[in-house]
Amino acid sequence: MQPQSARTAPPAAIMPKAGEPWQMEAAEIAALIRSGAVSAREVVSSCLARMDQVNGAINAVVRRFDEEALAAADAADAARLNGEALGPLHGVPVTIKINIDQKGHPTNGGVGAYADLVATSDNPVVANLRDAGAVIIGRTNAPAYSMRWHTANDLHGATINPWHPGITPGGSSGGAGAAVAAGIGPIAHGNDIAGSVRYPAYCCGLVGLRPTHGRVPSSNATATGLAPISSQLMAVQGPLTRTIRDQRLAFAAMARPSPLDPRCVVPAPFAPPARPMRIALVVDPGGRGVDPAVAEAVRRAGRSLEAAGYFVEEVAPPDLAEAGDIWPKLAMADIMAALQPQIDANGDDGIKRAIGLWNEALPRFTASDVLVALGERSRALRNWQIFFETHPVLVMPVSTRLPFAVGFDVADAATTASVIAAQNPMMSVSVLGLPGLSVPTGLVDGVPVGVQVVAGRFREDLCFEIGEVIEAQGAIATPIDPRPAVARPAVARPAVSAPAGAR
């Protein structure tokens, strides 16, 4: 693994022309289209042109469909002219990750064996985005089986972080993060079972939400097997955006219940917390060590909140790190029992190596361990809920380390063990089914850094409120322009696919 001190300089910025639609927030785009100041076709064309400009360097979108997207944009413009009701994302370009169903496109998950597994219906979260008026312009990359902290696979190749080619864009929603960071679209769909929305957001300088478990529906008709219990308890769908304002908009659009997902619930309204709200600041979760730059990001966020009138104190919920330790107890005995044979049969070298190192770095958990872990989870969630009664929001690291150098997850078992330890703050939130929001706080030597905002179940509103205060401290205002000359990854990358219907 390349040490941080040896990282190459970030790509030189190419200053874009100001005011082009691809640079705008989704909220701004929707308002302009609704008023008739700009057409949906103009906006979609701008994002497709941006994709032409930058995607060859970063390989974020691995399947694009210009004709389909432009036809949807034209339909959106016709609907406005006809006086039809317009959704909150009317005409806004979005991308969808390759591991969920989108009608007419393969749900390949970065695995060659599933290259022709074409969905005949939309996953409910995709249907929700369409119903809100969004225009889907492409599908974004993910590692095979979405089980790596880095995004690369033999089917589509590796995704490169637009901010810095030497660091990971994160995984498994790395293509989604790179696409939004580079300006290909203002909203990207992702999903998260351990940190697969929050970590790419962290690595790419974005806002990324892991919603409360049960908030956003999901169901793949292409999936014929039974869902593992840990997936039922922890897997969620969520958006990646450049701003909190867009995050609110995207989340609201995604979070419409569907009968296709038995986990999906309609939460009752909550009473607002007492003011001034007490914020728990956790600089070093579990006292297990944290990079100084990450610690400073958390403390800086705390200072911003204090200046805004919140009561901030350094205090941690009980069982914080221990909750994160539950994740591998559940997942490695549960998910891998079903997934390991598929990886052995169809996985590429990267996923085989990465998962093999997880198996080396962690104990061999059994079915009995899973049963104990479920009890530990219930106890920890109860303790956290009590903690939220006095401290409704906590701010802590996304990862205790700055974004890792490319190659980190296939190096050796010792490195993998250190990575798992660094990601514990994300995994604890996943285990408990809580909402977690990754918010950027700035750059360290050209590398993004940020914090995670966590609240009680169904309190995404509090995550957004606190996130907006942190965002206002002036983190990362605009996406970087990746240098076209960035070296391609070692894995061969096929050309971007043709419009829908071509394969």
Backbone hydrogen bonds, N-H to C=O, Kabsch-Sander energy under -0.5 kcal/mol:
donor,donor_aa,acceptor,acceptor_aa,energy
2,Q,406,V,-0.6
6,A,3,P,-1.4
7,R,4,Q,-1.5
15,M,13,A,-0.6
20,E,17,K,-0.9
23,Q,20,E,-1.9
24,M,21,P,-1.7
29,I,25,E,-2.5
30,A,26,A,-2.8
31,A,27,A,-1.8
32,L,28,E,-2.4
33,I,29,I,-2.6
34,R,30,A,-2.3
35,S,31,A,-1.8
36,G,32,L,-0.9
36,G,33,I,-0.6
37,A,32,L,-1.6
38,V,32,L,-1.1
43,V,39,S,-1.9
44,V,40,A,-2.9
45,S,41,R,-2.7
46,S,42,E,-1.9
47,C,43,V,-2.1
48,L,44,V,-2.5
49,A,45,S,-2.3
50,R,46,S,-2.1
51,M,47,C,-2.3
52,D,48,L,-2.1
53,Q,49,A,-1.8
54,V,50,R,-2.2
55,N,51,M,-2.2
57,A,54,V,-1.5
58,I,54,V,-1.2
59,N,55,N,-3.1
62,V,60,A,-0.6
62,V,139,R,-2.2
63,R,139,R,-1.3
64,R,497,S,-0.6
65,F,137,I,-1.1
69,A,65,F,-2.4
70,L,66,D,-3.1
71,A,67,E,-2.2
72,A,68,E,-2.0
73,A,69,A,-2.3
74,D,70,L,-2.5
75,A,71,A,-2.1
76,A,72,A,-2.0
77,D,73,A,-2.2
78,A,74,D,-2.4
79,A,75,A,-2.2
80,R,76,A,-1.7
81,L,77,D,-2.2
82,N,78,A,-2.0
83,G,80,R,-1.4
84,E,79,A,-2.5
89,L,132,A,-2.7
90,H,87,G,-1.6
91,G,133,G,-2.6
92,V,89,L,-2.6
94,V,135,V,-2.4
95,T,187,I,-1.2
96,I,138,G,-2.1
98,I,140,T,-2.0
100,I,97,K,-1.3
102,Q,105,H,-0.5
104,G,119,A,-2.9
105,H,102,Q,-2.2
107,T,117,L,-3.0
108,N,106,P,-1.1
109,G,98,I,-1.9
111,V,108,N,-2.1
114,Y,111,V,-1.7
115,A,112,G,-1.8
117,L,114,Y,-1.9
118,V,116,D,-1.8
119,A,105,H,-2.4
123,N,101,D,-2.3
126,V,123,N,-0.8
127,A,123,N,-2.4
128,N,124,P,-2.6
129,L,125,V,-1.7
130,R,126,V,-2.4
131,D,127,A,-2.8
132,A,128,N,-1.6
133,G,130,R,-2.0
134,A,129,L,-2.2
135,V,92,V,-2.8
136,I,134,A,-0.5
137,I,94,V,-2.6
137,I,135,V,-0.5
138,G,94,V,-0.6
139,R,63,R,-2.9
140,T,96,I,-2.3
141,N,60,A,-2.5
144,A,152,A,-0.8
145,Y,109,G,-1.3
146,S,143,P,-2.7
147,M,144,A,-1.2
152,A,150,H,-0.8
153,N,157,G,-0.9
155,L,110,G,-0.6
157,G,153,N,-2.1
159,T,151,T,-2.3
160,I,58,I,-2.4
161,N,167,I,-0.7
167,I,164,H,-1.4
168,T,404,F,-2.6
173,S,196,S,-1.5
175,G,141,N,-1.5
176,A,141,N,-0.5
177,G,173,S,-2.2
178,A,174,G,-2.5
179,A,175,G,-2.2
180,V,176,A,-2.0
181,A,177,G,-2.5
182,A,178,A,-1.9
183,G,180,V,-1.2
184,I,179,A,-2.6
185,G,179,A,-0.6
187,I,93,P,-0.7
188,A,240,L,-2.0
189,H,95,T,-2.4
190,G,238,G,-2.3
192,D,236,V,-2.5
199,Y,195,G,-3.4
201,A,197,V,-1.9
202,Y,198,R,-2.4
203,C,199,Y,-2.7
204,C,200,P,-2.0
205,G,201,A,-0.5
205,G,202,Y,-0.8
206,L,201,A,-3.0
207,V,241,T,-2.7
208,G,206,L,-0.5
208,G,438,S,-1.7
209,L,239,P,-2.0
210,R,208,G,-0.5
210,R,436,G,-3.1
213,H,433,G,-1.7
215,R,212,T,-2.3
221,A,219,S,-0.6
223,A,220,N,-1.2
224,T,222,T,-0.7
232,Q,228,P,-2.2
233,L,229,I,-1.7
234,M,230,S,-1.8
235,A,231,S,-2.1
236,V,192,D,-1.7
238,G,190,G,-2.6
240,L,188,A,-2.3
241,T,207,V,-2.7
242,R,186,P,-0.6
247,Q,243,T,-1.6
248,R,244,I,-2.6
249,L,245,R,-1.6
250,A,246,D,-2.9
251,F,247,Q,-2.7
252,A,248,R,-2.2
253,A,249,L,-1.6
254,M,250,A,-2.2
255,A,251,F,-2.2
256,R,254,M,-1.0
261,D,258,S,-1.4
264,C,261,D,-1.5
265,V,214,G,-2.3
279,I,277,M,-0.5
279,I,311,F,-3.4
280,A,393,V,-2.7
281,L,279,I,-0.5
281,L,313,E,-2.8
282,V,280,A,-0.6
282,V,395,V,-3.0
283,V,281,L,-0.6
287,G,284,D,-2.4
288,R,285,P,-1.1
291,D,400,T,-3.0
294,V,291,D,-0.6
295,A,291,D,-2.6
296,E,292,P,-2.3
297,A,293,A,-1.7
298,V,294,V,-2.0
299,R,295,A,-2.3
300,R,296,E,-2.8
301,A,297,A,-2.0
302,G,298,V,-2.1
303,R,299,R,-2.3
304,S,300,R,-2.0
305,L,301,A,-2.0
306,E,302,G,-2.4
307,A,303,R,-2.4
308,A,304,S,-1.2
309,G,306,E,-1.7
310,Y,305,L,-2.4
311,F,277,M,-2.2
312,V,310,Y,-0.7
313,E,279,I,-2.2
315,V,313,E,-1.2
320,L,317,P,-0.8
323,A,319,D,-1.9
324,G,320,L,-1.4
325,D,321,A,-1.7
326,I,322,E,-0.8
326,I,323,A,-0.8
327,W,323,A,-0.6
327,W,324,G,-1.0
329,K,325,D,-0.7
330,L,326,I,-2.1
331,A,327,W,-3.1
332,M,328,P,-1.8
333,A,328,P,-0.5
334,D,330,L,-1.3
335,I,331,A,-1.1
336,M,331,A,-1.7
338,A,334,D,-0.9
338,A,335,I,-0.9
339,L,335,I,-2.7
340,Q,336,M,-2.6
342,Q,338,A,-0.6
343,I,339,L,-2.6
344,D,340,Q,-2.8
345,A,341,P,-1.9
346,N,342,Q,-3.2
347,G,342,Q,-0.6
347,G,343,I,-2.1
352,K,348,D,-2.2
353,R,349,D,-2.5
354,A,350,G,-2.7
355,I,351,I,-2.6
356,G,352,K,-1.9
357,L,353,R,-2.0
358,W,354,A,-1.7
359,N,355,I,-2.3
360,E,356,G,-1.5
361,A,357,L,-2.8
362,L,358,W,-1.8
365,F,363,P,-1.2
370,V,366,T,-1.8
371,L,367,A,-1.8
372,V,368,S,-2.0
373,A,369,D,-2.7
374,L,370,V,-2.1
375,G,371,L,-1.4
376,E,372,V,-2.3
377,R,373,A,-2.5
378,S,374,L,-1.9
379,R,375,G,-2.1
380,A,376,E,-2.6
381,L,377,R,-2.6
382,R,378,S,-2.0
383,N,379,R,-2.1
384,W,380,A,-2.5
385,Q,381,L,-2.5
386,I,382,R,-1.9
387,F,383,N,-1.9
388,F,384,W,-2.5
389,E,385,Q,-0.7
389,E,386,I,-0.9
390,T,386,I,-0.5
390,T,387,F,-1.4
391,H,387,F,-2.3
393,V,278,R,-0.9
394,L,454,V,-2.7
395,V,280,A,-3.0
396,M,452,Q,-2.5
400,T,422,A,-2.1
406,V,166,G,-2.2
408,F,405,A,-1.5
410,V,407,G,-1.2
411,A,408,F,-0.7
416,T,412,D,-2.2
417,A,413,A,-2.4
418,S,414,A,-1.8
419,V,415,T,-2.1
420,I,416,T,-2.6
421,A,417,A,-1.9
422,A,418,S,-2.0
423,Q,419,V,-1.9
424,N,421,A,-1.1
426,M,398,V,-0.5
426,M,423,Q,-1.0
427,M,423,Q,-2.0
428,S,424,N,-2.4
429,V,425,P,-0.9
430,S,426,M,-1.9
431,V,427,M,-2.5
432,L,428,S,-1.6
433,G,429,V,-0.6
433,G,430,S,-1.1
434,L,429,V,-1.8
436,G,210,R,-2.3
437,L,453,V,-2.7
438,S,208,G,-3.1
438,S,436,G,-0.5
439,V,437,L,-0.5
439,V,451,V,-3.0
441,T,449,V,-2.8
442,G,449,V,-1.1
444,V,447,V,-3.1
447,V,444,V,-1.4
449,V,442,G,-1.9
451,V,439,V,-2.5
452,Q,396,M,-3.7
453,V,437,L,-2.8
454,V,394,L,-2.8
454,V,452,Q,-0.5
455,A,435,P,-1.3
456,G,392,P,-0.7
459,R,456,G,-2.0
462,L,459,R,-0.8
463,C,459,R,-1.4
464,F,460,E,-2.5
465,E,461,D,-2.1
466,I,462,L,-2.4
467,G,463,C,-2.5
468,E,464,F,-2.3
469,V,465,E,-1.1
470,I,466,I,-2.0
471,E,467,G,-2.9
472,A,468,E,-1.7
473,Q,470,I,-1.4
474,G,471,E,-1.6
475,A,471,E,-1.0
477,A,475,A,-0.6
486,V,483,R,-1.8
497,S,62,V,-0.9
502,A,499,P,-2.0
